[in-house]
């Protein structure tokens, strides 16, 4: 089996292999059978064979032509139905299976039984089965190609912008509540239809398209035929030239629609195809400028096949815009994520340990991003195409090698030199690659003297980071420059932070929400200090004015945005942030970076609130670990009559381990 990412030319490789295999100087009396499962794939393969000057026969649509030719292209449906009659006539010595992740179906297995002495080669972008079973009962070895990152870095695939719904959005809550599973292990179609094929969801799809891709040509992936037709009809009502297509659409209508889609809009072409799995495999239209995901799935293969249709490069195409209205990014990461296809090829059920498919167990949920640039958008930008190719130039060429250290085999990242006991999984954290082999400790994949095997970041610390970047162990990575690591030197009284880079250049930062500025750009430390002092005073005056005017009614500088950070409900009003669901903090203004929270704990400066007691008094932090997992707090002792704090003689330890309930242990009381 050979794995190549979507859009990197599997059909071209297949055709060139056939031509080489049939070279009479190398092989005599050889015959080739190419098998696919859809007419579009069969026709596409025929075009590539003709391009190489090869004639061929066809078995498809119930018809047979030139079946005695050295090369025959066949539909698996027609071939399997007529296999008994055709097996002796065809007698192939080499069988090539396109989209070979389907080869586990019974109709394909008949081919191995019919021609046990033939050689088999399967080609696929996604050697993956939702059931967890592998492919080793059909294929002996997996050959995989470059990573998606390297294909993007070298210009063979398009860079992309990726937008996804917020974790706390109504759409994500609907999808998270889906319970039923179909026979294939994916979401049950009936429940999907009843939940998402409704007017508010379809209107929201169009709002997202209008905001991010209104002038672009692309494909919307729907749940079923009815859903596709409803989406296309609504888009047409808004003046967009859209049409719904499925496998049940008559072949002539499909062909005509695809030709119109491939025509420029100025010449009367279609702008939007709404598809039901039809164009997730083998569809060749490089100028697709956007992909919109309206169909949830639990299948990594379906996800990658859908987004992959937009990654073909094309002259004049700056990037592909991916609009994820169903939160698949949270399950599967970015299309450019590195995946251990050998793990899936062998079968997840036979490989204990970290499962690189189940990324929803590992996907980092960033509660913490600065909201100011996102405004009131329902979708947030996960990653931008800007600088993507150059950023991937190094990452895409560096991979993992398995090396023996003493008597133990380890995986080594060729970029950082960090070693792992198991093949690590690479996940995206707000545009920065992070590596992990246990889902608990993460290492930034950045070539730096400050990144090594001792510089792991605990998951809890990473997910609760706030602002323009993330810091740990006096190291700092800015999301605006994710290929570089800085070292924190000091924090001034006004909040100003001073950093050094690896060549000893000095950088300043006003606060954690602000970008780093070089000493030269800032005009020196004194000038930057004065600016920070002035901004701090301006902020204090603004907050004081709000408190003087009364907190119960916000005077909005711009449209307020409501979101959750962990269990904490926040409203953003310009550069002021208010907490809505902690009684003692309600409508007190803070900076964005002052509030850190997860599902169990919120800290604001030296104050700590437990979700289980969010309407109580603040616990005052005496000591804390840097990873948001351990706190020693003073507990306000109160009398039942007044409910007012009297003194702080009691102390407790708060233990906040990832994946576990928050533990509260008293370590000092009045009697101690």
Residue pairs with C-beta under 8 A, 6 or more apart in sequence:
1 100
1 121
1 122
1 123
1 124
1 127
1 135
1 139
1 141
1 142
1 143
1 345
2 10
2 13
2 121
2 122
2 123
2 124
2 142
2 143
2 144
2 145
3 124
3 125
3 126
3 127
3 142
3 143
3 144
3 145
3 341
3 345
4 10
4 13
4 123
4 124
4 125
4 144
4 145
5 125
5 145
5 146
5 147
5 148
5 151
5 157
5 304
5 308
5 311
6 125
6 304
6 305
6 307
6 308
6 309
6 311
7 157
7 286
7 308
7 309
7 311
7 312
8 145
8 146
8 151
8 156
8 157
9 156
10 98
10 123
10 124
10 125
11 44
11 45
11 48
11 98
11 282
11 284
12 48
13 123
14 34
14 45
14 48
14 96
14 98
14 123
15 45
15 48
15 49
15 51
15 52
15 54
16 52
17 96
17 121
18 32
18 34
18 49
18 52
18 54
18 71
18 94
18 96
19 52
19 54
20 26
21 27
21 30
21 32
21 94
22 30
22 32
22 54
22 70
22 71
27 93
29 93
30 70
30 93
30 94
31 70
31 71
31 72
31 90
31 91
31 92
31 93
31 94
32 70
32 71
32 72
32 92
32 93
32 94
32 95
32 96
33 72
33 74
33 90
33 92
33 94
33 95
33 96
33 118
34 45
34 71
34 72
34 73
34 74
34 95
34 96
34 98
35 74
35 75
35 76
35 79
35 95
35 96
35 97
35 98
35 108
35 111
36 42
36 45
36 73
36 74
36 75
36 76
36 97
36 98
36 99
36 282
37 75
37 76
37 77
37 98
37 99
37 102
38 75
38 247
38 281
38 282
39 60
39 61
39 75
39 251
40 254
40 282
40 283
41 98
41 99
41 281
41 282
42 58
42 60
42 73
42 74
42 75
44 282
44 284
45 73
45 98
46 56
46 58
46 73
49 55
49 56
49 71
49 73
54 71
55 66
55 69
55 71
56 66
56 69
56 71
56 72
56 73
57 64
57 65
57 66
57 67
57 68
57 69
57 71
57 72
57 73
58 64
58 65
58 66
58 72
58 73
58 74
59 65
59 67
59 72
59 73
59 74
59 75
59 78
59 79
59 82
59 86
60 73
60 74
60 75
60 78
61 75
61 78
62 78
63 78
64 82
64 86
66 72
67 86
67 89
67 90
68 89
72 90
72 92
76 102
76 107
76 108
77 107
79 86
79 111
80 107
80 108
80 110
83 110
83 111
83 114
87 114
87 115
90 115
91 115
92 115
92 118
93 117
93 118
93 119
94 118
94 119
94 121
95 111
95 115
95 118
95 119
95 120
95 121
96 120
96 121
96 122
96 123
97 103
97 108
97 111
97 120
97 121
97 122
97 123
98 123
98 282
99 123
99 124
99 281
99 282
100 122
100 123
100 124
100 127
100 135
100 139
101 124
101 126
101 127
101 128
101 129
101 301
102 108
103 109
103 122
103 135
103 138
104 129
104 133
104 135
104 138
108 138
109 138
111 120
112 120
112 138
120 138
120 139
122 135
122 138
122 139
125 304
125 305
125 308
126 300
126 301
126 304
126 305
127 135
127 142
127 341
127 344
127 345
128 299
128 300
128 301
128 341
128 344
128 357
129 135
129 301
129 344
129 347
130 184
130 185
130 186
130 298
130 299
130 301
131 185
132 347
132 348
132 349
132 357
133 347
133 348
133 349
134 344
134 345
134 346
134 347
134 348
134 349
134 350
135 142
135 345
135 347
136 345
136 346
136 347
139 345
142 341
142 342
142 345
144 341
144 342
146 396
147 336
147 338
147 396
147 399
148 157
148 311
148 335
148 336
148 337
148 338
148 396
149 336
149 338
149 392
149 395
149 396
150 392
150 396
150 397
151 157
151 396
152 158
152 159
152 311
152 336
152 388
152 389
152 392
152 396
153 389
153 390
153 392
153 393
153 395
153 396
153 397
154 396
155 313
155 389
156 313
157 311
157 312
157 313
158 310
158 311
158 312
158 313
158 314
158 317
158 319
158 320
159 318
159 319
159 320
159 385
159 388
159 389
160 307
160 310
160 311
160 319
160 320
160 321
160 322
160 335
160 336
160 383
160 385
160 388
161 212
161 319
161 320
161 321
161 322
161 381
161 383
161 384
161 385
162 322
162 324
162 329
162 334
162 335
162 381
162 382
162 383
163 208
163 212
163 321
163 322
163 323
163 324
163 379
163 380
163 381
163 382
164 324
164 327
164 328
164 329
164 330
164 379
164 380
164 382
165 171
165 172
165 324
165 325
165 326
165 327
165 378
165 379
165 380
166 172
166 378
166 379
166 380
166 563
167 327
167 330
167 365
167 367
167 564
168 563
168 564
169 378
171 201
171 204
171 325
171 326
171 327
171 378
172 327
172 330
174 195
174 196
174 201
175 195
175 296
175 326
175 327
178 187
178 188
178 191
178 192
178 195
178 296
179 191
180 187
180 188
180 190
180 191
181 187
181 188
181 298
182 188
182 189
185 298
186 297
186 298
186 299
186 302
187 296
187 297
187 298
189 223
189 224
192 223
192 224
192 295
192 296
193 223
193 224
193 226
193 227
196 223
196 227
196 294
196 296
196 326
197 223
197 224
197 226
197 227
197 230
202 230
202 231
202 234
203 234
204 325
204 378
205 220
205 231
205 234
205 292
205 294
205 325
206 234
206 235
206 238
207 378
208 292
208 323
208 325
208 378
208 379
209 220
209 235
209 240
209 272
209 290
209 292
209 323
210 238
211 377
211 379
212 290
212 321
212 323
212 379
213 289
213 290
213 292
213 321
213 323
214 240
216 289
216 290
216 321
217 261
217 265
217 269
217 270
217 271
217 272
217 287
217 288
217 289
217 290
218 271
218 272
218 273
218 288
218 289
218 290
218 291
218 292
218 310
218 321
219 272
219 273
219 274
219 275
219 279
219 283
219 288
219 290
219 291
219 292
219 309
219 310
220 228
220 231
220 242
220 272
220 273
220 274
220 275
220 292
220 294
221 275
221 276
221 277
221 280
221 291
221 292
221 293
221 294
221 295
221 306
222 228
222 231
222 244
222 274
222 275
222 276
222 294
222 295
223 276
223 294
223 295
224 276
225 244
225 246
225 248
225 276
227 276
227 294
227 295
228 244
228 245
228 246
228 274
228 275
228 276
229 244
229 274
231 242
231 244
231 274
231 294
232 242
232 243
232 244
232 272
232 274
235 242
235 272
235 274
236 242
240 271
240 272
241 265
241 269
241 270
241 271
241 272
242 270
242 271
242 272
242 273
242 274
243 257
243 270
243 272
243 273
243 274
244 274
244 275
244 276
245 253
245 254
245 257
245 273
245 274
245 275
245 276
245 278
245 279
246 275
246 276
246 277
246 278
247 276
247 277
247 278
249 257
249 278
254 278
257 270
257 273
258 273
258 285
260 268
260 269
260 270
261 269
261 270
261 273
261 285
262 269
262 285
262 287
263 269
263 270
265 271
273 279
277 302
279 309
280 302
280 305
280 306
280 308
280 309
281 305
283 309
284 312
285 309
285 312
286 312
286 313
286 314
286 317
287 314
287 316
287 317
288 309
288 310
288 312
288 320
289 310
289 317
289 320
289 321
290 310
290 320
290 321
290 322
290 323
291 306
291 307
291 309
291 310
291 320
291 321
291 322
291 323
292 323
292 325
293 303
293 306
293 307
293 322
293 323
293 324
293 325
293 326
293 328
294 325
294 326
295 306
295 326
296 326
296 327
296 328
297 303
297 328
298 331
300 332
300 339
300 357
300 359
303 328
303 331
303 332
304 332
304 335
307 322
307 335
308 335
310 320
310 321
310 322
311 320
311 335
318 385
319 385
319 388
320 385
322 335
323 379
324 379
325 379
329 363
329 382
330 360
330 363
330 365
331 359
331 360
331 363
332 359
332 360
332 363
333 359
333 363
333 427
333 428
334 382
334 383
334 428
336 392
336 428
337 359
337 426
337 427
337 428
338 399
338 426
339 356
339 357
340 356
340 423
340 425
343 351
343 355
343 356
343 357
343 423
344 356
344 357
348 355
348 357
353 422
354 422
354 423
354 425
354 436
354 437
354 438
354 439
355 361
356 423
356 425
359 425
359 427
361 439
362 425
362 427
362 436
362 439
363 427
364 427
364 428
364 429
364 434
364 442
364 459
364 462
364 463
365 463
366 429
366 430
366 463
366 465
367 463
367 464
367 564
367 565
367 566
367 597
367 598
368 463
368 464
368 465
368 466
368 467
368 565
368 596
369 380
369 430
370 466
370 467
370 468
370 513
370 592
371 561
371 563
371 572
371 592
372 513
372 572
372 575
372 592
374 380
374 381
374 561
375 558
375 559
375 561
376 559
376 560
376 561
382 428
382 430
382 431
383 428
383 431
384 431
391 482
391 483
394 415
394 447
394 483
395 415
395 433
395 445
398 413
398 414
398 415
398 445
399 414
400 411
400 412
400 413
400 414
400 420
400 423
400 424
401 411
401 412
401 414
402 409
402 410
402 411
402 412
402 423
403 409
403 410
403 411
403 412
403 419
404 410
405 419
410 419
410 420
410 421
411 419
411 420
411 421
411 422
411 423
411 424
411 437
412 418
412 419
412 420
413 419
413 420
413 424
413 435
413 443
413 445
415 445
415 446
415 447
416 435
416 443
416 445
416 446
416 447
416 448
416 451
416 452
417 452
417 453
418 435
418 443
418 451
418 452
418 453
419 453
420 435
420 437
421 437
422 437
422 438
423 437
424 435
424 436
424 437
425 435
425 436
425 437
425 439
426 433
426 434
426 435
426 445
427 433
427 434
427 436
427 442
428 434
429 442
429 462
429 470
430 479
431 479
431 482
432 444
432 445
432 446
432 470
432 477
432 479
432 482
433 444
433 445
433 446
434 442
434 443
434 444
434 445
434 457
434 462
435 442
435 443
435 444
435 445
436 442
436 443
436 459
439 459
440 458
440 459
440 658
441 456
441 457
441 458
441 459
442 456
442 457
442 458
442 459
442 462
443 451
443 453
443 455
443 456
443 457
444 451
444 455
444 457
444 477
444 485
446 477
446 482
446 483
446 484
446 485
447 483
448 484
448 485
448 502
449 502
450 475
450 485
450 487
450 502
451 475
451 485
455 472
455 473
455 475
457 470
457 472
457 627
458 627
458 628
458 629
458 658
459 658
460 598
460 627
460 628
460 629
460 656
460 657
460 658
461 472
461 626
461 627
461 628
461 629
462 470
462 472
463 598
464 566
464 596
464 597
464 598
464 628
465 471
465 596
466 512
466 513
466 592
466 593
466 594
466 595
466 596
467 511
467 512
467 513
467 514
467 592
467 593
468 478
468 479
468 480
468 509
468 512
468 513
468 514
468 515
468 516
469 476
469 477
469 478
469 479
469 480
469 512
470 476
470 477
470 479
471 477
471 488
472 626
472 627
473 626
474 487
474 488
475 485
475 486
475 487
475 488
476 485
476 486
476 487
476 488
476 499
477 484
477 485
477 486
478 484
478 486
478 515
478 516
480 515
480 516
481 516
484 501
485 501
485 502
486 499
486 500
486 501
486 507
486 516
487 499
487 500
487 501
488 497
488 498
488 499
489 498
489 499
489 500
489 506
490 497
490 498
491 497
491 498
492 498
492 529
492 532
494 529
494 532
494 533
494 536
495 510
495 511
495 532
495 536
496 508
496 509
496 510
496 511
496 528
496 529
496 532
497 508
497 509
497 511
497 512
498 506
498 507
498 508
498 509
498 525
499 506
499 507
499 508
499 509
499 516
500 506
500 507
501 507
505 518
505 519
506 518
506 519
506 525
507 516
507 517
507 518
507 519
508 516
508 517
508 518
508 519
508 522
508 525
508 528
509 515
509 516
509 517
510 528
510 531
510 532
510 535
511 591
511 593
512 593
513 591
513 592
513 593
517 528
519 525
519 528
522 528
522 531
539 575
539 591
542 576
542 589
543 576
543 589
546 555
546 576
546 589
547 588
547 589
549 555
551 578
551 586
551 587
551 588
552 587
554 560
554 571
554 573
554 578
554 587
556 573
556 574
557 573
557 574
558 573
558 574
560 571
560 572
560 573
561 571
561 572
562 569
562 570
562 571
562 572
562 580
563 569
563 570
563 572
564 570
565 595
565 596
565 597
566 597
566 598
566 599
566 600
566 601
566 602
566 611
567 581
567 597
567 598
567 599
567 600
567 602
567 611
567 614
568 579
568 581
568 582
568 595
568 597
568 602
569 579
569 580
569 581
570 577
570 578
570 579
570 580
570 595
571 577
571 578
571 580
572 592
575 591
575 592
576 589
576 590
577 589
577 590
577 591
577 592
577 594
577 595
578 586
578 587
578 588
578 589
578 590
579 585
579 586
579 587
579 588
579 590
579 595
579 602
579 604
580 586
580 587
581 614
582 602
582 609
582 614
582 615
583 614
583 615
584 609
584 615
584 616
584 617
584 618
585 604
585 609
590 604
594 604
594 605
595 602
595 603
595 604
596 602
596 603
596 628
597 603
598 628
598 656
599 611
600 610
600 611
600 612
600 656
600 661
600 662
601 608
601 609
601 610
601 611
601 628
601 631
601 654
601 656
601 662
602 608
602 609
602 611
602 614
603 609
603 621
603 624
603 628
603 631
606 620
606 621
607 618
607 619
607 620
607 621
608 618
608 619
608 620
608 621
608 631
608 633
608 654
609 616
609 618
609 619
610 616
610 619
610 654
610 662
610 664
611 662
612 662
617 636
617 638
617 645
618 636
619 631
619 633
619 634
619 635
619 636
619 652
619 654
620 633
620 634
620 636
620 648
621 631
621 632
621 633
622 632
622 633
622 634
622 651
623 631
623 632
624 630
624 631
624 632
625 631
628 656
629 655
629 656
629 657
629 658
630 653
630 654
630 655
630 656
631 653
631 654
631 656
632 651
632 652
632 653
632 654
632 667
633 651
633 652
633 653
633 654
634 648
634 650
634 651
635 648
635 650
635 651
635 652
636 645
636 646
636 647
636 648
637 645
637 646
637 647
637 648
637 649
637 650
637 670
638 644
638 645
638 646
639 646
649 668
649 669
649 670
650 666
650 668
650 669
650 670
651 666
651 667
651 668
652 664
652 665
652 666
652 667
653 663
653 664
653 665
653 667
654 662
654 663
654 664
655 662
655 663
655 664
655 665
656 662
656 663
657 663
